[in-house]
Structures are given as structure tokens and as C-alpha cells.
Amino acid sequence: MKKVFLPLLMVSVLAFIPYVGVHYAGLGYLFGVVLPYLAMAVLLGGFLFRMVDWLRRPVPFCIPTTCGQEKSLDWIQQDKLESPSSFLYAAARVLTEVLFFRSLFRNTKAKMHKGPTLAYGSSKWLWLGGLGFHWSLLVIVLRHSRFFLVMVPDSLQLLDEADRFFDITLPAFYLTDALVLATVTFLVLRRLRDSKMQVISLPADFFPLFLIIAIIIAGISMRYVTKVDVMPVKALMLNLVNFGFEPPGEIGTLFYVHLFLVCMLAIYFPFSKLMHSGAIFLSPTRNQCNNSRAKRHSNPWNSAIKFRTYSEYEDDYREKMKKAKLPVDKQ
């Protein structure tokens, strides 16, 4: 399908660009120093622009999505997370959504059986795949932070040791490397196998998944296959963190492929659906309190309404009311 092969071709071309540029043209400074600064500037600037743009937009209505008992009489038990009545409960609701995907856990799938009969069933595999994918990415990002720090904190050391608990290879095997690759592959196959998902999926849905897969494969290859020296890599990352412009040392070409793809993901991030990572905190259906009975919500877009009393109305239409033989207060 075009919507699948086009983003796959785009990712392949992106991976080929730094390989040719560094291996044959010697553009290590461009791909190792200039592009990372540019990508970080676009990521931070684009992310802040989108967030500020959303924050400036007024929310005229109280529209929290609820599926529990709101706060009412004292003898009626309130569902504090599903129908929050205060800021703390609303914040807890958003955090559980971000960290544990509560709404996706309750997600159901519909399937037509013979009869015809429409049946609804659980869809926990999607929740498990999404949770494993995001948490694995978070752990991988935290592990990579050691390249940007001179002294690695003990907390990162413990996280690293926990991640390579299955010390069965040399170098040590990281559980999140396999888990993130398995989960992102599951998300791609889900879009390819499900007929409904095939119809609604766009190239923009496949491109970030293929790009992340390429980043993961390049990173795993550097660790288990080509064995890139990490000391020049850390020296380059420390140079970038300290806003230095010294040229990078001798690093394998595959590292520049990995770094370039990460830069492309950073540039693509603010202009894509990946911005849901920030938008979830600003979603009025999630972060609002369900307190419309206790607090009056005024729409800031409503213009002022001019009211007329009945006596003013009668003064304007008294003669017409008399002709129509309608009763009037004043003759």
C-alpha cells in the first residue's frame, strides 16, 4: 500500500543520507554538531509554540469526560478520579492517564459475528503494547542521559542495572531494547492487520513508527554488532550540552545514522501527532473539574445581553396589543 511504502521509503532515504555524507563526504561536523543544535532548537521552539498556542485558547464550557458519580450529597459516595471535584483529584486523574493509560485500559473492540451479531470485547493487548512502548522509551531515554553527565547519579546506575538484569550476553543485554522493538512492531502490525485501522491510517501514522524502529535498530546494532566506542560519543554529547562547537572524534558511521534519525524525529515532533505528549495535560475533557453544580461557569465569548422589562415591552407594542384585543396593564 502507498500509505505504508511511502513512509518506509522516506525513512530509508533519511538513514542513507548521513551514511553517504559521513562515510564518503566527510561531513561529520555537520551531522554531529550543526544538525543536533538545529534539531534541539526546532524541538524546543516548536513544542513551546504549540503549548502556548493551546494555553491561550479559552475554554468556554465545563466539558470533563466522566463515567462516575460526581460530588453530590454527603451520603452518596463520589468517584473522585472518574468525576473529580477539585484540582488535586483532576491532577491525579491526568497523571494516572499519562502514566498508566487508564482510558485505554477500559477500551473495548467491536466485532461482527454471524447472525449478524455485534459483540464488544476487551482490548487489553493494545493497552499493554502502548504501555510497554512508552515506558521502555522513557527508560531508554533515562539510560542515555548518562552520556550527557560527567558523573552518573546512583539512581541512573540502579536503573541501568535493573534494565540489564538478564545479563546473558556480552555486552549486557538490556530488557528495554527488546521490549521497545517488540511493542513498536506490534503497533505497526496492528495497523496492517486490522481492516478498520487500515482505512483510517495515514502515512503520517506510519512514518514516526518506522522512524522509531530505524532508530532502535541502529542503536541495537551499535551495541551488539558494530560495537561503537562510547568514549568519543560521550565526549561529543558533553560538548553539545556545554554548547561547544569542537569537531567530533573518530566515531563509527552508524552512530551518525542513529543521531541523524533522532534529530529528524526531534524536528518532526512538534508538527505531528506526537504532540499528544504535551496536549494530554491541556485537554479540557481531562483536566477540568466536574463541579458545574457547585460553581457557575461563564462563557467568555458570550456578548452582553440587553434585557427589557414587560412594561418596556408593553410601551413599545401597546397600540398593536389593543388592536389585537390583548390585555394591557396600562390603558
N, C-alpha and C positions, 0 to 999 in steps of 0.2 A: 504494500500500500504506500501511496505517496506520502501520507502524513507520518509514516514510520521511517521510510528510507531517506527522506529529505533531511530530518534532524540527525539521523545516523551519519549521513554523508557530511553534514556540516561539522559534526564533532570530529570525524576522521580528518577532515581538512585542517581543523584547528590543531589537532595533535601533530599533523605533518609540518605545519608552519615553523614551530620552534626547532624541530629536528633539523630541518634544512638550514634555518637561519643560524643555528649554533654550530652544527657539525660541518657545514660547508662554507658559510659566510662569516663565521667567527663573530656573531652578534651576541655574545654572552652578556655584555654590558647592557644592551637594550632589553633583553629578556630577563636579566637578573636584577636590574636596578631600576631602569626607567619605567617599564611596564608595571611592576609591583606598586610603585608610588602612584602611578596613574590610576590603577585599579582601586587602590585604597581610597584615593580622593573621590572617585566616582561612587564607590560604595557608601562612604560616609555622607557625602553631599547628597546623593540621591535618596538615601534612607532618611536623612533628616528632613529633606524637602517633602517627601511623601507623608511623613509623620506630622509635620507642621501643617501641611495642607489638610490633612484629616482632622487635626485638632481645631483648626479654625472654622470648621463647618458646624453650625449649630445643630443640636438635636432637639427638634420641636416637640416630640412626643415621648411619653413614657412607654417604651416598647420592649421590655425584657421578655425573653422567651422562658416560660416557666412550665413545669409539669409537676408541681407540688403545691401543697396547701400554703397559702400566703398567711401573713400575720393577721389574726382576727381577734376573737375573744380569748380571754386568758385560758379557758378550759378546752380550747381547740389547739391541738399540737401543730406547730408550724414546721414546715420543711425548710430549714434555714439555708441549705445550699441550693435547692431547686427553686426556691422562691425567697431570695434574700430581701431583708427589710432594712439593712444597714450597710454602710460602706465596707465594714470588715467582712461580713458574710458575702457581699458581692466580690470582694477581692479574693476571698478563699475560693469562690466559685470559678473565677477566672484562672487562678493558679492551678486548681485541680484539672481544669480543662487543658491548660498548657502542659502540665507535667504528666498527666495520666490519660488524656483524651477521653473524658467522661462521656461526652455525647457520642463519640464514635463507638464506645463500648456498648451503648444501647442501640446501635444501628441495626436495622433489620433489612433483609433482602426479600424481594417478592419474586415468585416463580410460578409460572402457569403449568398446571398438571392436566391430565386427561379429565374430561368432563364437560366443559372446561372448569377447572377449579383454581382459583388464585390463592396461593398459600404464602404465608410470611414465616420466615425462619431467621435464626440468629446468623450474624455475620462477624464472628469474633476473629476470624483469620485476618481480616482487613485491619481490625484494631491492633492485633498482635504484631502484624507486619509493620504498620505505621509506628507503633510504639518502639519496636526494636530498631527500626531505621533511624528515628530521631535521637534516641538515647545513645545508639552506637556512634552517630555523628558527633554528639556532644562529647562523649568520652574521647574520641579520636582528636577532636579539636583541643581538648584539655591536655591530652598527651603531647600534642605538637607544640604546646606553649613552652615546653622546656627548651626549644630551640631559640626562644626569644628572651630567655632569662639566663643571667650569668650563674646564679645559684638556684638550683631547682628546689622548691619547697618540699617539705616532708609529705604534705598532702598529695602532691603530684607523684611523688615516689611511691606512696601507698597505692594510688590509683593505677600506676603503671604495673606494679607487682600483682595487683588483683586482676588486671586485664590479661597478663601472661601467666595466669595460674596454671594453665595446661602447658607446662614447659617441656614440650615434646620435640621441638626442633631447635636447630642452631642456625641463625639466631632464634630467639624465643618466639613462639607463636602467640599472636595476640587474638583473643577471642572476638573482639570487636571487628577485626579485619574480615573474618569470615562472616560474622553476623550482618554487617552492613552490606556486604556484597550479596548475601542471600536475600535479605529483605528488599533491597532495591531491585533485584531481579524479579522477586515476587510481584512488586508493584508494576513492573513493566509487563510481565506475563498476564497479570490480571487485566490490564487494558487490552491486551491482544486476544485473550481467550473469551472474555465476556462480550457478547454481541452488543449489548446496550452500551458498554464502555467504548467499544469501537466506534459507535455512531457519534457519541458526544466528545470523543477525544480529538484534540487538535495537535498540530506539530509542536505548538508551544507547551503541550503537556509531556511530550516525549523528549524534547530537547534537553531540559535540565536533568532528567533521569539518565539519559545517555551520557551527558557531560559528567555527572557524578560517577557513573560506572567507569568512565575513562580515567577519571582522577584516582579512583580506588585501585584500578588495575595497575596504573603507573606507580602508585605508592607501594603496592604489594610487590611489584616486580623489583623496585629499588631495594626492598628489604630482603627478599628471599631469592632473587635471581641474579641481578647485576651487582648487588652489594655496593651501593654508593657510599663513599666515605662521608660520615656525618660531621666531621670537624670543619671542613670548608663550608658545609651547609649552615652550621651554627654560626660560623664567623660572618657569613653573608646575612643571616637573619638578624644578628646583633647589630650589624652595620645599618640595616634598614630601620630597625627600631630606634637607633640613635640618630636617624636622619643623616646618615653618612652617604657619600657618593663614591666610595672606593670600589674599584672593579672587583668582581668575584674571583675566587681562586679556581683551581682546577677541579671541576665537578663534572660528573657524567652528563651526557646529553639527555638522558631520560629524566634527570631532575628538572631540566628546563622545560621539558614537555609537561611534567607534573605541575610545576609552578605556573606555567602559561595557562594551563587549563583552569587552575584555581583562580588566576586573575580574570579569565573570561567569565567564570561563574560569579565573581565579585562584581564585575561590570554589569552583568546581566541581571543580577539580583534585584536592584531597586525598581526595575522596569518590568518585572514579571510577577507571576502568581506566588513566587517565593516570599513576597512581602506579607503574606499571611502571618509570618512570624512576628511582625510588629503590629499588624492590623488586629490580631486577636485581642490585644489589650485595649483597643479603642472601639470594639464592636458594641454598639448600644444594646443589642439584644442579650449581651453577656454581662457587661459591666454596670448596668443600671440596677437600681433597687426597685423591687416591686412594692412600692408604697403609695400608689396612686389614690388609695382610700384615705391615707393619713396625711398626705401632702398634696397641695394643689400644684399642678404642672401647667405653666402658661406657655403658649406657643409664641416665641419672639417674632415670628413672621406675620402674625395677625395684626392687621391695621386697627386703629381705634374705631369703635363703633359709636355712632351718634344715636342716642335713644330719644324717642318722643313720647310724651305722656298722652293719655287718652284725651285730655282736654285740648291739647295742641292739635291732635288729630281731628277732633270734632270742629275746632275752629276752622280748619282748612276745608272740611267737607260737609259743613252743617247744612248748607242750602241743598246740596245734592242728596243728603240723607233725608231731608224733609220731603223733597220731591219723590223719593223712593218710599216715603211713609215709614221711615225707620225712626225709632225713638231717639231723642236727643236730650241731653241734660239741660242745656240752655236753649231758650226759645229765641 
